[in-house]
């Protein structure tokens, strides 16, 4: 089989790729994808779910151990009520329809973010998928839903403050490691790569503590157009980066 006709899925066997242990993705551009095609914005969100399924497949195939996706930010409540309601319905459908496949493919799912504004039935569904996939040992999938990076840090600081107030924690012992262990991503390695689609060049409040030394990669494709070609292009770009972590010597990884 010639290189021109070789399937992208076999690229992991070749030189030139580096597989991030933890990949964070801001799935941006659903609404604009639909608007560009003269379709309702909800169509873009529906196609975005299909792109998420593809991403989960690629991470499992190429060997990424942790995947965190930004699906609904705490700022997204300002969008039209109908669109917000549709996004919530899509999350329900994704969990319901994909749960058996996620279990079969050994994927562990965690939903990170505030749950206070969510309907009780949705919280019950989130608890269900987390419980049923808790013992899976393959890809760790974190879905950041009703999530904001600053709010996450504030919640961690509040939790530590309560411990100080109760006398169970000496404030002098609080350091970066302790604060990190109070975050929603406790126990998960920091992301090696943060990928954002749709050409926007900003964090948008996603994993802002955890991304201190992440490699940032931006692509022009809208999220519904995300495919294996874009995924492999990201891996090749990551392979060309030199990770110094604040030092001067190139680090492996």
N, C-alpha and C positions, 0 to 999 in steps of 0.2 A: 504493500500500500504506500503510495507516494505521500510526502508531507502535505501536499495540497489537498489530498482527499482524506487524510487521517482525521478521525473524529476528535473534537476538542477534549472530550472526556479522558483521552489517553495522555493528555499533555503533562500530567503529573509525573509521568515517567521520564520526562525530558529535563535537561538543564534549563536554567533561565527562569524558574518559578520559585517563589518563596511562599510558603503557606503560613498565614498568620494563625497563631494559636487562638487569638480572640479577635473577631471582626465586629466592629460596630457600624451600623448602616442607618443613615437618615434617608428614608424612602420618600424622596421629594419629587413633586411634579405630577401627581395624579390628576389634579384639577386642570392644570394647563395642558396635559396630554389630551384630555377630553375636549377642552375648549378649542384647541388647535384643529380638531376634527369635527367641530360643530356639534358635539355631543354633550349631554348633560354631565356635570362634574361627577355625579355618582357613578357614571360608567367608568371614569378613570379610577375611582376607588375600587370598583369591582375588578378591573384589570390588574390593579396593584396587588390584590390578594393572590392572583395567579403568579405574579412576579415573585412574591414572597415564597410561594411553594417552590418555585424554581431555585431560589437562593438557598433554601433549606436543603434541597437535593444536592446542589453544588458543594455546599459546605461539608455534607456527609461524604460525598464522593472524593473530594480533594483532601480531606483530613483536618479541616478547621474544627477545633474542639468546642469553642464558645462563639455564639452569634447573638448579638444584641441589636434589635431593630427598634427604631423610633417610629411608633405607629400613630400616637395621638399625644400631643403635648398639652400641658396644663394651660397654655395660651390658646389652644384651638377651640376653647369654649366660646370664643368671640365670633366664630364662624356662624353662618345661618343655621338656625335651629334644625331645619330639615336635613341639612348635610351632616350635622353632628349626630343626629338620630340614626342616619343611614350608616355612618361609620361604626357606631355602637352595634348596630344590627349585623354588620359585616364581621365584627369580632366574634359575636355569638355564633355566626354561621361557620367561621373558620374553626373555632374550638369544637363545635358540635360535629361538623362534617369531617374534620381532619384528625380527631382524637385517636381513632383506631389506627390510622396510618402512622401517626406519630409514635404510638405505642409499639406498633409492628416494626418501625424503623429505629427503635431504641433511643428516641429523642426525649430529653427531659425538658419540660416547659416551666418557666416561671414568668409571672406577670409582675413587673415592677412599676410602682407609681402609687399615687394616692387613691384610696378606695372610698373615701368618705362621701364623695358626690355621686358614686355609682349606685345604680339600682341594686336592691338586695338580691334579685334573681341573677344579675350579672356577677356579683361577688360570689354567689354560690357556684356558678359555672366556672369561674376562675379557680376557686378552691378545688373543684372537681378535677380539672385538667392537671393542676399541680400535684394533687394527691395521686392520681392514677399514673402519672409519669415520674414520680419522685424517685423510683428505684432504677430508672433507665440509666444506662452507662455510656451512651453514645454522645451525639451532639447535645450540648447544653444551649437551649434557645431561650433567651430572655426577651420578652416583648415589653417595651417601655410604653405603657398606656396610661394616660392622664398623668404624665411624668414631666418634671422639670428639674434640671440639674441644680439650680439654686435652691429650690424647695427641698430637694433631697439633702443637701448640705445643712440647711436650716433644721430639718427634722433630726439629723444626726447630732447637731449641736444641742438641740433641745433635749434629746435623750440623755446625752452626757451631763447636761446641766441638772436634770432631775436626779441623776446618781450623785452628783456633787451635793445637791440640796439635802438628799437623804443621808449623807454622810458615808456612803459606800464607795466614793471615788475621791481621791485627792486631785484637785485641779492641776497640781504641778506634774502629775503623771500623764496628762493628756498630751499626746503627740500625734504626728501624722498617721502613724499606724493605727492608733486607737480610733481616731476619727474615721479612717477608712473602714475599720471593722464595724462601725455604726451605720454605714451607708447601706442602701438597698442591695448593692452588689457585693456585699461582704462574702468573702470566700471565692470570689471570681477574679481571675487575673485581669489586670488593666488591659484595655484593647491595644493590640499592636497597630491596627489600622482603623481609621474612621473614614468610611466612604460616604460621599454624598452625591446623589444624582441631581440632574436638572440644571447643572451649571451654577448653582448658588454657592458662594464662597464664604460661608460662616458656620459657626457651631449651632446656633439656634437653641442654646441651653441644653444640649445633649451630652451627658457624661462629662461635664466640664471639669470635675475633679479627677476622674479616672483617665482622661485623655491628655494628661500633662505631658507625656512623652510619646503619644501616638503619632504615627505617620498619617497625614491628612491627604486624601486622594479625592479629587473632584472630577466628575464626568458630566458631559453635556446631555446624555440621554435622560429622558423623563423616566420615572420609576417603572411605569408599565412596559417600557421597552427594554428593561434590564434582561439580559440573556447571558449565556455562557461565554460568548465572545467578550462582553464587557467584563465579566468576572475574571477571565484569564488575563485580559489587558491590565486589570487591577493588580493581579499577582505578579505580572512582569514589571509593572512600575514599582511595586513594593520591593521586588528583588534588586532594583537599582538604587534603592535608598541606603544611606549609611546611618545606622542608628548609634548615636554616641551617648545618649542619656545624660547630656550635660558635660561629658568628658571630651577628650580629644582623640582617644583611640577608638577605632571602629569596633562595635560590639557585634557578636553573632546573633542569630535569631531570625 
